[in-house]
């Protein structure tokens, strides 16, 4: 990944963002994405692939409030992108692995749904900050074959902006503990 793209990601303080490669591998991410989804740096190989994360990573699955809808939509978008690489050994290996490890992937893959990129909302149940809603948007990276920048914009609706700001500044833990204490007392 080119340095200007990495610098741009690092400079994005608030909206969680990452860059995906042609196979939907996470190539780079900012601190906000790490705070929301976890440290992609701890994942190697196929484990850092969005399809693998959605279908085979139990911790990530717990974050997605509407997992069924998100998984179905993501797979249909992945299928559309992967069609350009029919027979590519890296795609075939990933798909074969996911067919083996995820009954949900197997079922959805057989439906052969195709969906092109779109903006949508994702509700996240974060273990520290609680439930938050983000608008998901994907952008093609000019000059980089099949790379895309994915940005999650915090929405106002359920206090996401405040909750996410607290998560980024490290005050979310204290705030959540105080709320839990008030419920008990």
C-alpha positions in Angstrom: 0.0 0.0 0.0 1.3 3.4 -0.9 2.5 5.9 1.8 0.1 8.7 0.9 -2.8 6.3 1.5 -1.4 5.2 4.8 -0.8 8.8 5.9 -4.4 9.7 5.0 -5.7 6.8 7.1 -3.5 7.7 10.1 -4.7 11.3 9.8 -8.4 10.3 10.0 -8.9 10.6 13.8 -12.6 10.0 14.2 -14.3 7.9 11.5 -13.1 4.3 11.6 -11.6 3.5 8.2 -9.6 0.8 6.5 -8.4 -0.1 3.0 -9.3 -3.4 1.4 -7.4 -5.2 -1.4 -9.0 -7.0 -4.4 -9.7 -10.0 -2.3 -11.1 -8.0 0.6 -8.0 -8.4 2.7 -7.6 -5.5 5.2 -4.4 -3.8 4.0 -4.3 -0.8 6.3 -6.5 0.8 9.0 -6.7 3.7 11.4 -6.7 3.8 15.2 -10.5 4.5 15.2 -11.1 1.2 13.2 -8.9 -0.6 15.7 -10.8 0.8 18.6 -14.2 -0.2 17.1 -13.4 -3.6 15.5 -10.1 -4.8 17.2 -6.5 -4.9 16.1 -6.2 -6.2 12.6 -2.5 -6.4 13.2 -3.1 -9.5 15.3 -4.7 -11.3 12.4 -2.6 -13.1 9.7 -3.3 -14.3 6.2 -6.9 -15.2 5.5 -7.9 -14.2 9.1 -7.4 -10.6 8.1 -9.9 -11.0 5.2 -13.3 -9.3 5.7 -15.2 -12.4 4.6 -13.3 -14.5 7.1 -13.8 -11.9 9.8 -17.5 -11.8 9.2 -18.1 -15.5 8.9 -15.4 -17.2 11.0 -14.4 -14.7 13.7 -16.7 -15.2 16.7 -15.6 -12.0 18.5 -16.4 -9.9 15.4 -19.7 -11.6 14.9 -20.8 -10.6 18.4 -20.2 -6.9 17.4 -22.7 -7.0 14.6 -26.2 -6.5 15.9 -27.8 -7.3 12.5 -25.3 -10.1 11.6 -27.7 -12.0 9.3 -28.3 -8.9 7.2 -24.7 -7.7 7.2 -23.4 -11.2 6.3 -25.8 -11.6 3.5 -25.2 -8.2 2.0 -21.4 -8.5 2.4 -21.3 -11.9 0.7 -23.4 -10.6 -2.2 -21.0 -7.7 -2.7 -17.9 -10.0 -2.3 -19.4 -12.3 -4.9 -19.8 -9.4 -7.4 -16.1 -8.4 -6.8 -14.8 -11.9 -6.9 -16.5 -12.7 -10.2 -13.7 -10.8 -12.0 -11.2 -13.3 -10.6 -13.0 -16.6 -11.5 -10.4 -19.3 -11.1 -7.9 -17.2 -9.2 -6.2 -19.6 -6.7 -6.2 -17.1 -3.8 -9.9 -16.5 -4.1 -10.6 -20.3 -4.6 -8.6 -21.2 -1.5 -10.4 -18.5 0.6 -13.9 -19.6 -0.6 -13.0 -23.3 0.0 -11.9 -22.5 3.5 -15.0 -20.5 4.3 -17.2 -23.2 2.8 -15.6 -25.6 5.3 -15.6 -23.5 8.4 -18.9 -21.6 8.1 -22.3 -23.3 7.4 -23.8 -19.8 7.0 -21.2 -18.9 4.3 -21.9 -22.2 2.6 -25.7 -21.5 2.5 -25.4 -17.9 1.3 -22.7 -18.7 -1.3 -25.0 -21.3 -2.9 -27.7 -18.6 -3.3 -25.5 -16.8 -5.8 -26.8 -13.4 -4.8 -24.9 -10.5 -6.4 -24.9 -6.9 -5.1 -22.8 -4.0 -6.1 -21.3 -1.6 -3.6 -23.7 0.5 -1.6 -23.9 2.7 1.5 -25.8 1.3 4.4 -26.0 1.4 8.2 -24.3 -1.0 10.6 -25.2 -1.4 14.2 -22.3 -2.4 16.5 -22.7 -3.7 20.0 -19.3 -2.7 21.4 -18.2 -4.4 24.7 -17.2 -1.0 26.2 -19.2 1.7 24.4 -22.4 -0.2 24.0 -24.6 0.0 20.9 -23.7 2.4 18.1 -24.8 3.0 14.6 -22.5 3.8 11.7 -23.0 4.6 8.1 -20.8 2.4 6.0 -19.5 3.9 2.7 -17.0 2.4 0.3 -14.8 4.4 -2.2 -12.6 3.1 -5.0 -8.9 4.1 -4.5 -7.8 5.9 -7.7 -4.8 4.4 -9.3 -4.9 1.2 -7.2 -6.4 -1.8 -8.9 -9.4 -3.0 -7.0 -8.5 -1.2 -3.7 -11.2 0.5 -1.8 -11.4 2.8 1.2 -14.1 1.9 3.7 -15.3 4.5 6.1 -17.8 4.2 9.0 -19.4 7.5 9.8 -20.8 7.7 13.4 -24.5 8.6 13.3 -26.4 10.8 15.8 -29.4 8.6 16.4 -28.5 6.5 19.4 -25.7 8.7 20.9 -23.1 7.0 18.7 -21.1 10.2 18.2 -20.8 10.7 22.0 -20.2 7.0 22.7 -17.5 6.7 20.0 -15.8 9.9 21.1 -15.7 8.5 24.6 -14.2 5.2 23.3 -11.5 7.1 21.4 -10.6 9.3 24.3 -10.6 6.4 26.8 -13.5 7.7 28.9 -16.0 5.1 27.7 -14.9 2.5 30.3 -15.4 4.9 33.1 -18.7 6.2 31.8 -20.0 2.6 31.3 -18.9 1.6 34.8 -20.7 4.6 36.3 -23.9 3.7 34.4 -23.6 0.0 35.6 -23.0 1.2 39.1 -26.1 3.5 38.9 -28.2 0.5 37.7 -27.1 -1.7 40.6 -27.6 1.0 43.3 
